[in-house]
Amino acid sequence: MIHHSWKEAPTINNVKCVHTDAKKYMVNRVLTEGKTYEVKNETEEFLFVVDNSGKVGGFYKEYFEEI
C-alpha cells in the first residue's frame, strides 16, 4: 500500500506534457498540454504524476517528455 504515501513522497523529476491525444481514455480532463508535472513514481511503462486534480495518477510515458 505504498501508493497511499506517493503524494507526500519526494519528487523524482519533472516532466512536461506534450499531448493529451489518448486513444482509449480521456486524459485531457486531468492533464494539460504544455504544463509541467512532478513525477512521484515510475515504472517501465507508466509515470505516476500529481495531475490537475491534485491526486497522483498513472499515465503512459508517451504523454510526457523529460525536462
Biopython code that builds the backbone (N, CA, C, O; Angstrom):
import numpy as np
from Bio.PDB.StructureBuilder import StructureBuilder

atoms = [
    (1, "MET", "N", (0.808, -1.193, 0.000)),
    (1, "MET", "CA", (0.000, 0.000, 0.000)),
    (1, "MET", "C", (0.853, 1.261, 0.000)),
    (1, "MET", "O", (0.458, 2.298, 0.532)),
    (2, "ILE", "N", (2.011, 1.153, -0.596)),
    (2, "ILE", "CA", (2.925, 2.291, -0.661)),
    (2, "ILE", "C", (2.328, 3.454, -1.464)),
    (2, "ILE", "O", (2.709, 4.606, -1.254)),
    (3, "HIS", "N", (1.412, 3.170, -2.363)),
    (3, "HIS", "CA", (0.827, 4.214, -3.199)),
    (3, "HIS", "C", (0.043, 5.244, -2.392)),
    (3, "HIS", "O", (-0.240, 6.328, -2.901)),
    (4, "HIS", "N", (-0.314, 4.935, -1.154)),
    (4, "HIS", "CA", (-1.034, 5.897, -0.321)),
    (4, "HIS", "C", (-0.143, 7.058, 0.119)),
    (4, "HIS", "O", (-0.650, 8.122, 0.474)),
    (5, "SER", "N", (1.154, 6.871, 0.099)),
    (5, "SER", "CA", (2.066, 7.935, 0.536)),
    (5, "SER", "C", (2.823, 8.582, -0.620)),
    (5, "SER", "O", (3.734, 9.375, -0.382)),
    (6, "TRP", "N", (2.469, 8.265, -1.865)),
    (6, "TRP", "CA", (3.179, 8.833, -3.012)),
    (6, "TRP", "C", (3.069, 10.344, -3.085)),
    (6, "TRP", "O", (4.033, 11.004, -3.475)),
    (7, "LYS", "N", (1.932, 10.912, -2.725)),
    (7, "LYS", "CA", (1.753, 12.359, -2.846)),
    (7, "LYS", "C", (2.737, 13.117, -1.955)),
    (7, "LYS", "O", (3.213, 14.191, -2.322)),
    (8, "GLU", "N", (3.037, 12.558, -0.792)),
    (8, "GLU", "CA", (3.977, 13.194, 0.133)),
    (8, "GLU", "C", (5.425, 12.799, -0.143)),
    (8, "GLU", "O", (6.346, 13.359, 0.453)),
    (9, "ALA", "N", (5.629, 11.846, -1.036)),
    (9, "ALA", "CA", (6.988, 11.376, -1.351)),
    (9, "ALA", "C", (7.772, 12.465, -2.077)),
    (9, "ALA", "O", (7.181, 13.334, -2.718)),
    (10, "PRO", "N", (9.095, 12.422, -1.979)),
    (10, "PRO", "CA", (9.897, 13.414, -2.713)),
    (10, "PRO", "C", (9.729, 13.230, -4.220)),
    (10, "PRO", "O", (9.531, 12.118, -4.710)),
    (11, "THR", "N", (9.813, 14.333, -4.931)),
    (11, "THR", "CA", (9.674, 14.318, -6.382)),
    (11, "THR", "C", (10.916, 13.715, -7.023)),
    (11, "THR", "O", (12.038, 14.113, -6.707)),
    (12, "ILE", "N", (10.716, 12.753, -7.926)),
    (12, "ILE", "CA", (11.832, 12.108, -8.621)),
    (12, "ILE", "C", (12.413, 13.056, -9.665)),
    (12, "ILE", "O", (13.621, 13.290, -9.700)),
    (13, "ASN", "N", (11.546, 13.594, -10.510)),
    (13, "ASN", "CA", (11.932, 14.598, -11.507)),
    (13, "ASN", "C", (10.666, 15.284, -12.014)),
    (13, "ASN", "O", (9.563, 14.977, -11.562)),
    (14, "ASN", "N", (10.827, 16.189, -12.932)),
    (14, "ASN", "CA", (9.694, 16.893, -13.524)),
    (14, "ASN", "C", (9.604, 16.546, -15.001)),
    (14, "ASN", "O", (10.618, 16.356, -15.673)),
    (15, "VAL", "N", (8.362, 16.466, -15.500)),
    (15, "VAL", "CA", (8.125, 16.178, -16.904)),
    (15, "VAL", "C", (7.113, 17.182, -17.446)),
    (15, "VAL", "O", (6.322, 17.764, -16.703)),
    (16, "LYS", "N", (7.163, 17.365, -18.760)),
    (16, "LYS", "CA", (6.244, 18.272, -19.434)),
    (16, "LYS", "C", (5.290, 17.448, -20.287)),
    (16, "LYS", "O", (5.718, 16.546, -21.007)),
    (17, "CYS", "N", (4.014, 17.752, -20.209)),
    (17, "CYS", "CA", (3.011, 17.049, -21.010)),
    (17, "CYS", "C", (3.099, 17.555, -22.451)),
    (17, "CYS", "O", (3.001, 18.757, -22.699)),
    (18, "VAL", "N", (3.285, 16.635, -23.396)),
    (18, "VAL", "CA", (3.435, 17.031, -24.796)),
    (18, "VAL", "C", (2.151, 16.859, -25.601)),
    (18, "VAL", "O", (1.971, 17.521, -26.623)),
    (19, "HIS", "N", (1.253, 15.975, -25.153)),
    (19, "HIS", "CA", (-0.046, 15.839, -25.825)),
    (19, "HIS", "C", (-1.018, 15.092, -24.923)),
    (19, "HIS", "O", (-0.614, 14.414, -23.979)),
    (20, "THR", "N", (-2.299, 15.226, -25.225)),
    (20, "THR", "CA", (-3.346, 14.535, -24.482)),
    (20, "THR", "C", (-4.253, 13.760, -25.432)),
    (20, "THR", "O", (-5.432, 13.556, -25.142)),
    (21, "ASP", "N", (-3.708, 13.330, -26.561)),
    (21, "ASP", "CA", (-4.466, 12.588, -27.571)),
    (21, "ASP", "C", (-4.487, 11.106, -27.217)),
    (21, "ASP", "O", (-3.725, 10.314, -27.771)),
    (22, "ALA", "N", (-5.354, 10.744, -26.301)),
    (22, "ALA", "CA", (-5.465, 9.349, -25.876)),
    (22, "ALA", "C", (-6.437, 8.605, -26.776)),
    (22, "ALA", "O", (-7.448, 9.160, -27.208)),
    (23, "LYS", "N", (-6.127, 7.348, -27.055)),
    (23, "LYS", "CA", (-6.988, 6.532, -27.906)),
    (23, "LYS", "C", (-8.168, 5.966, -27.135)),
    (23, "LYS", "O", (-9.256, 5.810, -27.688)),
    (24, "LYS", "N", (-7.960, 5.659, -25.861)),
    (24, "LYS", "CA", (-8.978, 4.952, -25.107)),
    (24, "LYS", "C", (-9.528, 5.745, -23.923)),
    (24, "LYS", "O", (-10.707, 5.617, -23.592)),
    (25, "TYR", "N", (-8.701, 6.554, -23.287)),
    (25, "TYR", "CA", (-9.100, 7.251, -22.068)),
    (25, "TYR", "C", (-9.164, 8.747, -22.300)),
    (25, "TYR", "O", (-8.603, 9.253, -23.272)),
    (26, "MET", "N", (-9.842, 9.455, -21.416)),
    (26, "MET", "CA", (-9.959, 10.909, -21.525)),
    (26, "MET", "C", (-8.963, 11.567, -20.573)),
    (26, "MET", "O", (-9.326, 11.969, -19.467)),
    (27, "VAL", "N", (-7.728, 11.673, -20.998)),
    (27, "VAL", "CA", (-6.701, 12.249, -20.137)),
    (27, "VAL", "C", (-6.704, 13.773, -20.173)),
    (27, "VAL", "O", (-6.081, 14.410, -19.324)),
    (28, "ASN", "N", (-7.392, 14.363, -21.140)),
    (28, "ASN", "CA", (-7.408, 15.823, -21.226)),
    (28, "ASN", "C", (-8.173, 16.464, -20.070)),
    (28, "ASN", "O", (-8.127, 17.684, -19.906)),
    (29, "ARG", "N", (-8.865, 15.675, -19.277)),
    (29, "ARG", "CA", (-9.547, 16.208, -18.093)),
    (29, "ARG", "C", (-8.596, 16.397, -16.917)),
    (29, "ARG", "O", (-8.868, 17.207, -16.031)),
    (30, "VAL", "N", (-7.492, 15.666, -16.893)),
    (30, "VAL", "CA", (-6.563, 15.741, -15.762)),
    (30, "VAL", "C", (-5.148, 16.154, -16.149)),
    (30, "VAL", "O", (-4.317, 16.392, -15.273)),
    (31, "LEU", "N", (-4.860, 16.244, -17.443)),
    (31, "LEU", "CA", (-3.561, 16.719, -17.915)),
    (31, "LEU", "C", (-3.770, 17.893, -18.851)),
    (31, "LEU", "O", (-4.762, 17.954, -19.577)),
    (32, "THR", "N", (-2.836, 18.817, -18.830)),
    (32, "THR", "CA", (-2.872, 19.979, -19.711)),
    (32, "THR", "C", (-1.610, 19.982, -20.555)),
    (32, "THR", "O", (-0.500, 19.913, -20.028)),
    (33, "GLU", "N", (-1.784, 20.062, -21.855)),
    (33, "GLU", "CA", (-0.642, 20.088, -22.767)),
    (33, "GLU", "C", (0.215, 21.311, -22.487)),
    (33, "GLU", "O", (-0.293, 22.430, -22.407)),
    (34, "GLY", "N", (1.521, 21.094, -22.337)),
    (34, "GLY", "CA", (2.459, 22.180, -22.080)),
    (34, "GLY", "C", (2.736, 22.421, -20.604)),
    (34, "GLY", "O", (3.655, 23.171, -20.275)),
    (35, "LYS", "N", (1.973, 21.814, -19.708)),
    (35, "LYS", "CA", (2.157, 22.013, -18.276)),
    (35, "LYS", "C", (3.203, 21.040, -17.728)),
    (35, "LYS", "O", (3.366, 19.938, -18.250)),
    (36, "THR", "N", (3.902, 21.449, -16.685)),
    (36, "THR", "CA", (4.917, 20.637, -16.037)),
    (36, "THR", "C", (4.311, 19.914, -14.836)),
    (36, "THR", "O", (3.535, 20.494, -14.076)),
    (37, "TYR", "N", (4.676, 18.635, -14.673)),
    (37, "TYR", "CA", (4.146, 17.811, -13.591)),
    (37, "TYR", "C", (5.278, 17.163, -12.813)),
    (37, "TYR", "O", (6.338, 16.871, -13.368)),
    (38, "GLU", "N", (5.046, 16.936, -11.510)),
    (38, "GLU", "CA", (6.010, 16.283, -10.638)),
    (38, "GLU", "C", (5.836, 14.776, -10.726)),
    (38, "GLU", "O", (4.723, 14.271, -10.576)),
    (39, "VAL", "N", (6.920, 14.055, -10.969)),
    (39, "VAL", "CA", (6.885, 12.599, -11.029)),
    (39, "VAL", "C", (7.138, 12.056, -9.624)),
    (39, "VAL", "O", (8.152, 12.367, -9.000)),
    (40, "LYS", "N", (6.206, 11.245, -9.137)),
    (40, "LYS", "CA", (6.324, 10.656, -7.804)),
    (40, "LYS", "C", (6.793, 9.208, -7.842)),
    (40, "LYS", "O", (7.409, 8.729, -6.889)),
    (41, "ASN", "N", (6.506, 8.506, -8.939)),
    (41, "ASN", "CA", (6.957, 7.133, -9.091)),
    (41, "ASN", "C", (6.999, 6.821, -10.581)),
    (41, "ASN", "O", (6.351, 7.495, -11.383)),
    (42, "GLU", "N", (7.760, 5.804, -10.944)),
    (42, "GLU", "CA", (7.929, 5.468, -12.353)),
    (42, "GLU", "C", (8.060, 3.964, -12.507)),
    (42, "GLU", "O", (8.719, 3.303, -11.704)),
    (43, "THR", "N", (7.429, 3.426, -13.546)),
    (43, "THR", "CA", (7.608, 2.021, -13.905)),
    (43, "THR", "C", (8.117, 1.995, -15.341)),
    (43, "THR", "O", (8.387, 3.042, -15.930)),
    (44, "GLU", "N", (8.242, 0.827, -15.887)),
    (44, "GLU", "CA", (8.733, 0.688, -17.252)),
    (44, "GLU", "C", (7.799, 1.351, -18.269)),
    (44, "GLU", "O", (8.258, 1.884, -19.279)),
    (45, "GLU", "N", (6.502, 1.317, -18.004)),
    (45, "GLU", "CA", (5.515, 1.809, -18.960)),
    (45, "GLU", "C", (4.793, 3.084, -18.519)),
    (45, "GLU", "O", (4.291, 3.829, -19.360)),
    (46, "PHE", "N", (4.736, 3.343, -17.201)),
    (46, "PHE", "CA", (3.933, 4.439, -16.675)),
    (46, "PHE", "C", (4.749, 5.425, -15.860)),
    (46, "PHE", "O", (5.791, 5.090, -15.297)),
    (47, "LEU", "N", (4.238, 6.667, -15.812)),
    (47, "LEU", "CA", (4.713, 7.681, -14.875)),
    (47, "LEU", "C", (3.552, 7.998, -13.947)),
    (47, "LEU", "O", (2.413, 8.134, -14.394)),
    (48, "PHE", "N", (3.834, 8.116, -12.673)),
    (48, "PHE", "CA", (2.819, 8.484, -11.698)),
    (48, "PHE", "C", (3.095, 9.925, -11.294)),
    (48, "PHE", "O", (4.092, 10.215, -10.633)),
    (49, "VAL", "N", (2.199, 10.828, -11.698)),
    (49, "VAL", "CA", (2.394, 12.257, -11.503)),
    (49, "VAL", "C", (1.238, 12.842, -10.715)),
    (49, "VAL", "O", (0.153, 12.263, -10.653)),
    (50, "VAL", "N", (1.487, 14.013, -10.105)),
    (50, "VAL", "CA", (0.416, 14.759, -9.462)),
    (50, "VAL", "C", (-0.288, 15.524, -10.574)),
    (50, "VAL", "O", (0.264, 16.479, -11.120)),
    (51, "ASP", "N", (-1.511, 15.106, -10.911)),
    (51, "ASP", "CA", (-2.233, 15.684, -12.049)),
    (51, "ASP", "C", (-3.029, 16.931, -11.649)),
    (51, "ASP", "O", (-2.897, 17.418, -10.526)),
    (52, "ASN", "N", (-3.843, 17.441, -12.554)),
    (52, "ASN", "CA", (-4.600, 18.668, -12.320)),
    (52, "ASN", "C", (-5.622, 18.546, -11.192)),
    (52, "ASN", "O", (-6.035, 19.559, -10.628)),
    (53, "SER", "N", (-6.035, 17.327, -10.856)),
    (53, "SER", "CA", (-6.990, 17.129, -9.770)),
    (53, "SER", "C", (-6.313, 17.182, -8.401)),
    (53, "SER", "O", (-6.992, 17.192, -7.375)),
    (54, "GLY", "N", (-4.983, 17.218, -8.380)),
    (54, "GLY", "CA", (-4.243, 17.249, -7.129)),
    (54, "GLY", "C", (-3.930, 15.869, -6.588)),
    (54, "GLY", "O", (-3.329, 15.740, -5.522)),
    (55, "LYS", "N", (-4.333, 14.831, -7.316)),
    (55, "LYS", "CA", (-4.081, 13.456, -6.900)),
    (55, "LYS", "C", (-2.999, 12.844, -7.773)),
    (55, "LYS", "O", (-2.699, 13.353, -8.853)),
    (56, "VAL", "N", (-2.415, 11.752, -7.303)),
    (56, "VAL", "CA", (-1.402, 11.050, -8.080)),
    (56, "VAL", "C", (-2.113, 10.092, -9.032)),
    (56, "VAL", "O", (-2.907, 9.250, -8.612)),
    (57, "GLY", "N", (-1.813, 10.236, -10.314)),
    (57, "GLY", "CA", (-2.396, 9.371, -11.333)),
    (57, "GLY", "C", (-1.313, 8.750, -12.183)),
    (57, "GLY", "O", (-0.242, 9.331, -12.359)),
    (58, "GLY", "N", (-1.588, 7.566, -12.713)),
    (58, "GLY", "CA", (-0.644, 6.873, -13.570)),
    (58, "GLY", "C", (-0.989, 7.075, -15.030)),
    (58, "GLY", "O", (-2.132, 6.865, -15.436)),
    (59, "PHE", "N", (-0.004, 7.485, -15.827)),
    (59, "PHE", "CA", (-0.214, 7.768, -17.243)),
    (59, "PHE", "C", (0.914, 7.150, -18.060)),
    (59, "PHE", "O", (2.040, 7.015, -17.581)),
    (60, "TYR", "N", (0.600, 6.778, -19.293)),
    (60, "TYR", "CA", (1.639, 6.274, -20.187)),
    (60, "TYR", "C", (2.725, 7.315, -20.371)),
    (60, "TYR", "O", (2.447, 8.514, -20.372)),
    (61, "LYS", "N", (3.952, 6.868, -20.527)),
    (61, "LYS", "CA", (5.081, 7.780, -20.708)),
    (61, "LYS", "C", (4.988, 8.573, -22.009)),
    (61, "LYS", "O", (5.614, 9.626, -22.133)),
    (62, "GLU", "N", (4.223, 8.089, -22.969)),
    (62, "GLU", "CA", (4.125, 8.763, -24.268)),
    (62, "GLU", "C", (3.527, 10.157, -24.188)),
    (62, "GLU", "O", (3.680, 10.941, -25.125)),
    (63, "TYR", "N", (2.852, 10.486, -23.097)),
    (63, "TYR", "CA", (2.249, 11.808, -22.944)),
    (63, "TYR", "C", (3.255, 12.861, -22.465)),
    (63, "TYR", "O", (2.935, 14.049, -22.445)),
    (64, "PHE", "N", (4.452, 12.444, -22.084)),
    (64, "PHE", "CA", (5.404, 13.356, -21.437)),
    (64, "PHE", "C", (6.770, 13.350, -22.104)),
    (64, "PHE", "O", (7.136, 12.427, -22.830)),
    (65, "GLU", "N", (7.502, 14.413, -21.829)),
    (65, "GLU", "CA", (8.923, 14.478, -22.165)),
    (65, "GLU", "C", (9.646, 14.999, -20.927)),
    (65, "GLU", "O", (9.116, 15.828, -20.188)),
    (66, "GLU", "N", (10.859, 14.505, -20.713)),
    (66, "GLU", "CA", (11.643, 14.951, -19.553)),
    (66, "GLU", "C", (12.158, 16.357, -19.783)),
    (66, "GLU", "O", (12.464, 16.756, -20.907)),
    (67, "ILE", "N", (12.245, 17.085, -18.706)),
    (67, "ILE", "CA", (12.746, 18.464, -18.776)),
    (67, "ILE", "C", (14.212, 18.461, -18.420)),
    (67, "ILE", "O", (14.847, 19.516, -18.412)),
]
sb = StructureBuilder()
sb.init_structure("model")
sb.init_model(0)
sb.init_chain("A")
sb.init_seg("    ")
for serial, (resi, resn, name, xyz) in enumerate(atoms, 1):
    if name == "N":
        sb.init_residue(resn, " ", resi, " ")
    sb.init_atom(name, np.array(xyz, "f"), 0.0, 1.0, " ", f" {name:<3s}", serial, name[0])
structure = sb.get_structure()
